[in-house]
Amino acid sequence: MNRANFGVGVSVNHTMVLCFCGKFAVVKCSWTPKNPGRRFYACPQKDSACRFIGWVDPPICERSKVIIPGLLRNINRMQAWCTALKIMLLASWVFFVILFIRSV
């Protein structure tokens, strides 16, 4: 894995990693049950034969591997519920407007 430090005029150094193709790898985020929220380097070319993977973050603890997927499921369930409530609210307003127009 070839690495080059890249500073942008700030105190934090950004590490640029070259993949097997010789291109700068991009940082992606894993949402698998084994590595939820863990960032990794990957080849920037989709469907490339390079198949380069390198971890940015250290491994997470076992407890986090159990907690994070459950929290994500809760967030997704709440977002779906909010979407359903918005649709019901919109439908009730449409129904109200139709009733109001018919009564005039």
Secondary structure as the mmCIF struct_conf table of DSSP 4:
data_model
#
loop_
_struct_conf.conf_type_id
_struct_conf.id
_struct_conf.beg_label_comp_id
_struct_conf.beg_label_asym_id
_struct_conf.beg_label_seq_id
_struct_conf.end_label_comp_id
_struct_conf.end_label_asym_id
_struct_conf.end_label_seq_id
STRN STRN1 ASN A 2 GLY A 7
BEND BEND1 GLY A 9 VAL A 12
STRN STRN2 ASN A 13 LEU A 18
TURN_TY1_P TURN_TY1_P1 PHE A 20 CYS A 21
BEND BEND2 GLY A 22 LYS A 23
STRN STRN3 PHE A 24 PHE A 24
HELX_LH_PP_P HELX_LH_PP_P1 ALA A 25 ALA A 25
STRN STRN4 VAL A 26 SER A 30
BEND BEND3 THR A 32 ASN A 35
TURN_TY1_P TURN_TY1_P2 PRO A 36 GLY A 37
STRN STRN5 ARG A 38 ALA A 42
BEND BEND4 PRO A 44 GLN A 45
TURN_TY1_P TURN_TY1_P3 LYS A 46 ASP A 47
BEND BEND5 ALA A 49 ALA A 49
STRN STRN6 ILE A 53 TRP A 55
BEND BEND6 VAL A 56 ASP A 57
HELX_LH_PP_P HELX_LH_PP_P2 PRO A 58 CYS A 61
HELX_RH_AL_P HELX_RH_AL_P1 GLU A 62 SER A 103
#
